[in-house]
Amino acid sequence: MDNSDSAEPALDGEQKGYCFYYRQCSGKKERDTYREAARDKRLNLSIPNDCEERNYGQELTTAWAMMFEILPEPAKNKIIKWINQKNGHHIIENFANYLRQGYIFASPVMIEIYCWYTEFNLSTYTKNKNRSLTDVKERYSQFTQWVKKKLPYSLMYRYFISAIETFEILCEKIVGNALTDFEYSWRELTSLNSPAWYASGETTNRERLITGFNSPFYPNVLAATSVFKEGVNLHLQCHQVHHYGIAWTPGDNEQRNGRIDRLFGKINTLLQEKDDAEMIINYPYLEGTFDEDQLASFIYHKYSAEDQLDSCDTVYFNQEIDPTKEFDDWQSKLRQPNKESETEDPYPALFE
């Protein structure tokens, strides 16, 4: 049993543990395998010819099974919905594969597990100075019970919930593979083990960066040129846009914001949790420089153009910066959400 087994789904997809493992014989050598036995049990596959089935003597649980018990109802219901679909076992296997690759290669979860195990080793050594826990099944059982109280406050649990919430839409809209394709390897995540590794703009890295950015795993921040201003979905896990370069027209500016401000994105998820969710849009600049003049001119013109559009007037947008024009009050033209407004949304979001 290794740390990657932490992402194995429960036997029934919910909370059931495992009682069997394989002992593989190769000549005079014997090796125990656990993940393959668990997978074959879930998919009702026959035992390989070079293996024999052994009994643990007890039911061993997984992190999946322990977290399922404490999941919020929407996340729990989504897993149950997957299980009950026609090819539900394929969805569960696909999701488990996705979760495993994210945990191992593109998140700090494995570091968290390592720290837990180190702390567990120290505590069991103190309690059992005269008795060594050499039996792997007993040690695994004790470790899972020891870590159970830590799960509700863990990174593993938070990533688990976030992955459940966005998995379907990630498969359908971003990756483009069928939700039930449990053989999909999620190789995009295996090379995202360092948040800074793909800081270059090589085109060969774009697809994996987009997939990773739309997952709860790395990368958490994506810096892009205007090449990403249209035709790219970046909204599943993001609700902030920082404009480090000004688009010259309001339309281009909205195109950039539109990478995040989309249906089924993080904003929608936050709105379901609370009513005051916001999309944060920032315009960083250097005060007292041409940077500020450029931004001030754009914001001023953008504000005027939006008023014309609201009145259904034709908009002419001049890209030139007039050095003789004063923009001292340009910050007042930044539109802010009015939480005290009593105006009803004519097209409110409806959630099932």
C-alpha positions in Angstrom: 0.0 0.0 0.0 1.4 3.4 -1.0 0.2 7.0 -0.8 -1.4 6.8 -4.3 -4.0 4.3 -2.8 -5.5 7.3 -1.0 -7.5 8.2 -4.1 -9.0 4.7 -4.6 -12.8 4.9 -4.6 -14.8 2.9 -2.1 -15.9 -0.5 -3.3 -19.5 0.6 -3.9 -18.5 4.2 -4.8 -19.6 5.4 -1.4 -18.3 3.9 1.9 -17.7 0.2 1.5 -14.1 -1.0 2.2 -12.0 -3.9 0.8 -11.4 -7.3 2.2 -9.2 -8.9 -0.5 -5.8 -8.3 -2.2 -3.6 -10.2 -4.7 -0.5 -12.2 -4.0 1.4 -12.3 -7.3 3.8 -15.2 -7.8 6.8 -14.9 -10.2 9.1 -17.8 -9.9 10.3 -17.9 -6.3 9.3 -14.3 -5.7 6.0 -13.2 -4.2 4.5 -9.7 -4.3 1.3 -8.3 -2.8 -0.7 -5.9 -5.0 -3.6 -3.9 -3.6 -4.8 -1.3 -6.2 -5.2 -3.9 -9.0 -7.2 -6.1 -6.7 -9.4 -3.2 -5.6 -10.0 -2.2 -9.3 -10.9 -5.7 -10.3 -13.4 -6.0 -7.5 -15.1 -2.8 -8.4 -15.3 -3.8 -12.1 -16.1 -7.5 -11.4 -13.1 -8.7 -13.4 -11.6 -12.2 -13.0 -8.4 -12.8 -11.0 -5.2 -12.7 -13.2 -3.7 -16.1 -13.8 -0.4 -15.3 -12.0 -2.3 -14.1 -8.8 -4.2 -15.6 -6.0 -6.7 -13.8 -3.9 -5.9 -13.3 -0.2 -8.2 -12.1 2.6 -7.2 -9.1 4.8 -9.0 -10.6 7.7 -10.8 -7.3 8.1 -12.4 -4.6 6.0 -9.9 -1.8 5.1 -11.3 1.6 4.3 -10.0 4.3 1.9 -9.8 8.1 2.2 -12.7 8.3 -0.4 -15.0 6.3 1.9 -14.1 8.3 5.0 -14.6 11.7 3.1 -17.9 10.5 1.6 -19.4 10.3 5.0 -18.8 14.0 5.7 -19.4 15.5 2.3 -21.9 18.3 1.9 -25.2 17.0 0.5 -24.8 18.5 -3.1 -21.4 16.7 -3.5 -22.6 13.5 -2.0 -25.7 13.5 -4.2 -23.6 14.0 -7.3 -21.5 10.9 -6.6 -24.7 8.9 -6.0 -26.1 10.2 -9.3 -23.0 9.0 -11.1 -23.2 5.6 -9.5 -26.9 5.2 -10.5 -26.3 6.1 -14.2 -26.1 3.4 -16.8 -22.3 3.5 -17.0 -21.9 4.8 -13.5 -18.9 2.5 -12.7 -17.0 4.0 -15.6 -17.7 7.6 -14.4 -16.4 6.6 -10.9 -13.3 5.1 -12.4 -12.7 8.1 -14.6 -13.1 10.5 -11.7 -10.9 8.4 -9.4 -8.1 8.5 -12.1 -8.5 12.2 -12.4 -8.4 12.7 -8.7 -5.3 10.4 -8.3 -3.3 12.3 -10.9 -4.3 15.6 -9.4 -3.4 14.5 -5.9 0.0 13.1 -6.9 1.2 15.5 -9.5 -0.6 18.8 -9.3 -1.4 19.6 -5.6 0.1 19.7 -2.1 -2.0 16.8 -1.0 0.8 14.2 -1.1 2.9 16.6 1.1 0.0 16.7 3.5 -0.3 12.9 3.6 3.5 12.6 4.1 3.3 15.0 7.1 0.4 13.0 8.6 2.3 9.7 8.2 5.4 11.2 9.8 3.4 12.5 12.7 1.6 9.1 12.9 4.9 7.3 13.0 6.2 9.4 15.9 3.0 9.0 17.9 2.8 5.2 17.4 6.5 4.9 18.2 6.0 6.7 21.5 3.0 4.5 22.4 4.6 1.2 21.2 8.2 1.5 22.2 8.3 -2.2 22.9 6.1 -3.3 20.0 6.8 -2.7 16.3 3.8 -2.4 14.0 5.3 -4.5 11.2 2.0 -5.9 9.8 1.1 -3.6 6.8 -2.7 -4.2 7.2 -2.7 -3.4 10.9 -0.5 -0.3 10.3 -2.8 0.9 7.5 -5.9 0.3 9.6 -4.4 2.3 12.5 -3.3 5.1 10.2 -6.7 5.5 8.6 -8.3 5.7 12.0 -5.7 8.2 13.2 -6.1 10.5 10.2 -10.0 10.4 10.2 -10.3 13.3 12.6 -8.0 15.4 10.4 -10.0 15.0 7.1 -12.7 17.6 7.6 -10.0 20.3 7.8 -7.7 18.9 5.2 -6.5 20.0 1.7 -7.4 16.5 0.6 -11.1 17.0 1.6 -11.3 20.5 0.0 -9.8 19.3 -3.3 -12.2 16.3 -3.2 -15.2 18.6 -3.0 -14.0 21.0 -5.6 -13.1 18.2 -8.0 -16.6 16.7 -7.6 -18.3 20.1 -8.3 -16.5 20.7 -11.6 -15.7 17.2 -13.0 -18.7 16.8 -15.4 -18.4 20.3 -17.0 -14.6 19.8 -17.2 -15.0 16.6 -19.1 -17.7 18.0 -21.4 -16.5 21.6 -22.1 -12.7 21.6 -21.5 -11.2 18.2 -22.1 -13.7 17.1 -24.8 -13.7 13.4 -23.8 -16.7 11.4 -22.7 -17.6 11.5 -19.0 -17.7 7.7 -19.0 -14.2 7.2 -20.5 -12.6 5.6 -17.5 -9.4 4.8 -19.5 -8.6 8.4 -20.0 -5.2 8.9 -18.3 -5.4 12.7 -17.5 -1.8 13.1 -18.6 -2.3 16.8 -18.7 -2.0 16.8 -14.9 1.1 14.6 -14.6 3.4 17.4 -15.7 2.0 20.2 -13.6 3.9 19.2 -10.4 5.5 22.6 -10.1 3.4 25.8 -10.3 6.3 27.7 -11.9 7.5 24.9 -14.3 5.5 26.1 -17.3 6.1 29.8 -16.9 7.0 30.0 -20.6 4.5 30.6 -23.3 5.3 27.6 -25.5 2.2 26.6 -27.5 2.7 22.9 -26.7 2.0 23.7 -23.0 -1.3 25.6 -23.6 -3.8 22.8 -23.5 -2.4 21.2 -20.4 -2.3 24.6 -18.7 -5.9 25.3 -19.6 -7.0 21.9 -18.3 -5.0 22.3 -15.1 -6.3 25.9 -14.5 -9.9 24.7 -14.9 -9.3 21.9 -12.4 -8.9 22.5 -8.6 -5.2 21.5 -9.1 -2.2 23.5 -10.3 -1.8 26.0 -11.8 -3.7 28.4 -9.5 -2.6 31.5 -11.4 -2.4 31.9 -15.2 -0.7 34.9 -16.9 -1.6 35.2 -20.5 -1.2 37.5 -23.5 -4.1 38.6 -25.6 -3.9 35.3 -27.4 -6.3 34.0 -24.7 -8.8 36.8 -24.9 -11.3 34.8 -26.9 -12.2 31.2 -27.6 -10.8 29.9 -24.3 -12.7 28.8 -21.2 -10.9 29.5 -17.9 -13.9 29.9 -15.6 -14.4 26.6 -13.7 -12.1 27.5 -10.8 -11.5 31.2 -11.3 -13.3 34.4 -10.3 -10.6 37.1 -10.6 -9.2 38.9 -13.6 -6.2 41.3 -13.3 -5.6 43.4 -16.5 -1.9 44.0 -16.6 -2.2 45.4 -20.1 -5.1 47.6 -21.2 -7.3 46.5 -24.0 -7.9 49.5 -26.3 -11.7 49.0 -26.8 -14.5 48.1 -24.3 -15.3 45.1 -26.5 -11.8 43.7 -26.2 -11.9 44.3 -22.5 -15.2 42.4 -22.2 -13.7 39.6 -24.3 -11.0 39.2 -21.7 -13.4 39.3 -18.8 -15.6 36.8 -20.7 -13.0 34.0 -20.2 -14.1 34.0 -16.6 -17.6 35.5 -16.6 -19.4 32.4 -18.0 -22.1 30.0 -17.2 -21.3 27.0 -14.9 -18.2 28.8 -13.7 -16.8 29.6 -10.2 -19.1 32.6 -10.0 -22.2 30.4 -10.4 -20.9 28.0 -7.7 -20.3 30.9 -5.3 -23.8 32.3 -6.0 -25.3 29.0 -5.0 -23.4 29.1 -1.7 -24.2 32.7 -1.0 -26.0 35.6 -2.6 -23.2 38.2 -2.6 -20.6 36.5 -4.8 -18.6 38.8 -6.9 -16.3 38.6 -9.9 -13.2 40.7 -9.0 -11.7 42.8 -11.9 -8.5 44.7 -11.1 -6.5 47.2 -13.2 -2.9 47.4 -11.7 -1.0 50.5 -12.7 2.0 52.6 -11.6 0.8 55.9 -10.1 2.0 59.1 -11.7 3.3 57.4 -14.8 2.1 57.0 -18.4 0.6 53.7 -17.1 -1.9 55.7 -15.1 -2.7 58.1 -18.0 -3.3 55.2 -20.3 -5.6 53.4 -17.9 -7.4 56.7 -17.0 -8.1 57.4 -20.6 -9.4 53.9 -21.2 -11.7 53.8 -18.2 -13.1 57.2 -18.9 -13.9 56.3 -22.5 -15.2 52.9 -21.5 -17.6 54.5 -19.0 -18.9 56.8 -21.7 -19.3 54.0 -24.2 -21.2 51.8 -21.8 -23.7 54.7 -21.2 -24.2 55.0 -24.9 -24.8 51.3 -25.3 -27.3 51.3 -22.5 -29.2 54.0 -24.4 -28.9 52.0 -27.7 -26.8 54.7 -29.2 -24.0 54.1 -31.8 -20.6 54.1 -30.1 -17.5 55.6 -31.6 -14.5 54.7 -29.5 -11.3 56.8 -30.0 -8.2 54.9 -29.1 -6.0 58.0 -28.9 -4.9 59.5 -25.5 -5.5 63.3 -25.4 -2.6 64.7 -23.3 -4.6 68.0 -22.9 -7.6 66.3 -21.3 -7.9 66.0 -17.6 -8.8 62.6 -16.2 -8.4 63.4 -12.5 -11.7 61.8 -11.6 -11.2 58.7 -13.6 -11.4 56.4 -10.6 -15.0 57.5 -10.0 -15.8 55.9 -13.4 -14.9 52.4 -12.2 -18.2 50.7 -11.8 -18.8 49.0 -8.4 -21.5 46.5 -7.4 -24.4 48.3 -5.7 -25.4 45.9 -2.9 -28.1 48.3 -1.6 -29.9 48.6 -5.0 -33.5 47.4 -4.9 -33.7 46.9 -8.6 -34.7 43.3 -9.5 -32.7 41.3 -12.0 -35.0 40.9 -15.0 -33.1 37.7 -15.9 -32.3 36.0 -12.6 -30.2 32.9 -12.4 -32.3 29.8 -11.7 -30.8 26.8 -10.0 -32.4 23.4 -9.7 
